[in-house]
Amino acid sequence: MKCEWKEAEAHVTLVVKDYPEEGVSLEALKPIIQDIRENATDMIICADLAGAGIVNIDRFRMIVGIVKEVVDYTREDNLLRRIEFLNTGFVFRMLYQPISLAIPKYFRDMVVFL
């Protein structure tokens, strides 16, 4: 995970192929989120799927889970503005369409494919 600052906007990048197999807990991210709350007005989470392939589907599932936890944790302060997915293939986008119907609207509205 990498966090870059662009003025008062925090850009958090998650690289799927480098994501730890054991995952990351919300508790481990709370200090980073608190720092972002204190120093930013907006936060953008970007999940980069470059080189991840289908073998890393479990890591991707863990990333989606932790992003959902972060969305729920920051929902009251309206910090998270957008969730970007980079380097997604056609198959991923086709799989996302039916799955997106089960995702809450506030979460779905933040998702952008770049």
N, C-alpha and C positions, 0 to 999 in steps of 0.2 A: 504494500500500500504506500502510496506517495501522496503527499499533500503539498500543493503549490498555492501561493497567494497571488491574486491579481486584484490589487487594491483591497476593497472590502469583501471580496468574493473568494471563497475557498474552493479549490478544485481537488477532489480526492479521486485518485486513479487506482483501480484494482486491476491487476493483470492476471487473468484467469490461469494461464499456464504456470505462473509463479506463485499462485496462492498455496499456502501450506496445506498438506493433506489432512492435518488435524483440524483445520478451520480456525476461525477467530471468533471470540466471544464478544458480546456487547459490552461486558464488563471491562475487557481489555481496551475497547475503543472509547469508553466514556471520558477518560482524560483528554483524548484528542478532540472529541466532540465538544467538551467544555472549553477547550482552547479556541476552537472555531466559533463557539457561541460568543466568547468574549471579544474576538477580534474580527468577526465577519458579520455581514448582514445577510449574505446568501451563501449557500453551499451547493455544489454540483458534484454528483458522484458519477464517475465514468468507469465502466467495466470494459476492458480491452480483451476481446476474444481472439486476438491474433495468435496463431499457432496452437490454439487450445485443442482443436479437433474433438471428435466425438468421445475419445478416451477420457477426456477431462470433464465429462458431463456431471460427475459427482461434485467436482470443485465448483462448477458453474451453479449447481443447485445450492451449495453452501453459500456462495456469494449472493444469490438471490435471497436466501434466508436472512443473511446478516444485513443486507440492504433493507429488507422489509422491517427488521428490528430497528434499524436506525431511523427509518421513516416514522415508525410508531413512536420512537423515543423523542424525536424532534418535532413531532406533529404540532404540539401546542405552541411552540415558538416560531413556527412557520419558517424555519431556517433552510430546509432542503427545497430547492427550486426545480431541479431537473435531474433525471437519471439517464445517462447517455450510454448506449451500447455501441462500441466501435468494432470494426472488422467482423461483422456478423455476416454469415453466408445466407444464401437463399433458403437453404433447408431450415436454418434457425428461425428465420423470419416466418416461414410457413408454419413451423411448430408453435411459434409464439401467438399467432392469430387466434386459434381456438382456446389456448390456455389463458389468453388475456381476458376472456369473458369471466373467468373465475377470480380475477384480481380485482381488488376494490378500486372503484373509479378514481379516487384521489391519487392512488398509486399509479394506475394506468395512465392518467393524464400527464404525469411527469416523465414518462418513458419516451425517449427519442432515439432513433437509430441513425447513426452518422456513417 
